[in-house]
Amino acid sequence: MIALILIILGFFILPNILVNLIYLTKSFFPKNKYQKIIFIINEIILKIKKLIKDKNILITLFIFGLICHLLELGLFYLSFNIFLGETALSKIIILFGISFVLDRIPIIRDIPGFSEIIFATVLVPFGFEFTYSLLTKFLLRFTGIIALGINYIFSLVTSDILYDK
């Protein structure tokens, strides 16, 4: 709930901060380019505010985000139990959070194996073996790639069915 409030506040506060920064850099841009930049930023701000005020969009995003996180947590739980055995749910949620954060940092996510090594290193103090932790993270990445492919095929089939002429 706190994250949702921070996201909403970020959508209202961050664009205003950006506009103020652009006003400060006014002397660096030619006048016509500066006005174009301000116009684009103001249009983006208005669209974001309009989208956030629409409760149906927020409810849809919340529901789909919750479903995706629950499915990802379930996949994490299953793959964790394959290699590392039964573990307390609270520990699995903490480890899922660590894995989730590592996968959201672009420089760590884009280098193959780097996220897995960091994840396995973090799990060693929790009492897990490095090798099995590494295999768990590789299994998660592999199932993520398979899920992406299945989702792509499903979306193609769905779009063909829905938009068939």
N, C-alpha and C positions, 0 to 999 in steps of 0.2 A: 504494500500500500504506500509505503514511504517512497519507494522507487517511482511509482506512478505519479505521485505528487511532485517529485523532483524533475521528472521528465516534462510534466506540464509546465512547471515554473521555468524550466530551461527553454521551452519553446517560446515563452513570453519574454523572458529576460535576455537570453542570448542574442536574438536578432537586434534588440535595442542597443546592446553593447557593441555589436558589429556596426550598426549605423553610426554610433558615436565615434568609433574608431575611424570610419571612413570620413566623417566630418573633420577629424583631426588631420587626416592625410589629404585634405582637399588641395593643398598647394602642389602636390606631386602629380596630379592628373590634369590633363587639359579639361576645359570647362564642359565641352560636349560629352566627353567620355565619363566625366564625373557624374553628370546628370543622368546618363544612361545607367551607370552602376547603381545610383541611388534609386532610380525608377525600378530596376529589376529587384533590388533588395526589398523595397516597399511592397512590390507585388507578391514576392515570396512570403513576406510577413503576413500580409492580408490573407493569403490562401491557407497558411498554417493556422492562423487564428480561426478562420472559418471552419476548417476541418476539425479543430479541437472542440469547437462549440457544438458540433454535431455529435450528439450522444450515441447515435447508432454506429458511427464509425469507431468511436472509442470502445463501445461494448464488443463489436466484432473483433477489433484488434486485441482486446483483452482476452476474449474467449479463445481465439486462435493461438495467441501467445501462450496461454495457459496449457492448451492441449499439446502444443509443440514441446513445451518444457516438460510436461508430464511424460510424454512419449520418450523424450531424450533421457529423462531420469530413469524410466523403466529400462531402456536399452542399456544405460550405464550400470544399473543394478544387476541385470542379467549377465552382462559381459564381465562384471566384477566378480560375480559368483562363479563363473566358469573357471577363472584362473586363481582367484584368491580366496575362495571359500566364503562361508557365512561371516558376515560382518554386521555390526550394529547399524541401524538405519541412520542414526545421527552422524556417524563417521562417514557413511556413504554420501550423505547430503553435503558434508563439508568437502569431501574429495570431488564430488560432482561440481561444486562451486569452483574449486581450484581448476579443474579441467575446463570448465566453461569459460573462466576468465582467460586462461592460457590460449584457448581457441579464438578469442576475440582480439588478441593483440596481433596486428598484422605481421610484424617482423618475425614473431615466433611461429605463427600459423603457416607462413608461406615457405619456410625452410623445412623440407621433409625430414622428419625424425627429431627435430629440435624440441618441439612441444612434448613429444613422447619421452625424451630424455629428461627434460625438466620435471615432467609429471612423475616419472619413476623416481627421480632424486628426491622430490618432495615426499613421496610415499615411504621412503626408507625410515624416517623418524617415527612414522606411524606403526612400524613393525612389519611392513610388507617387504617381500624380496624384490630387488631391483628388476630382475629378469621378468618375473610374472607381472609386475606393474607395467613394464614396458610392453609386454605382450597384450595386456589389457587395453592400453592406450592405442596400440596398433589395431586391435580388433575394433575399437570404437571408430577409428578413422576409416577402416575398411568398410564397416557397416554403414557409416555415413556416406561413403562414395556409392555404395550399392543403393542406399535409400534415395540418394540424389538421382541416380539413373532410373529407378522405379518411379519416382515422382515425376520425372520428365516424361517417361512413357505414358503414365497415367494422365498427365495434363494434355498430352497430344491426343490421346484417345478421347478424353472428355471434351476437348475443344472440337474434335471431329464430330462427335455425337451432338453436341449442343449447337454447333454452327453449320451443320450439314445443310446444303442447299437443295 
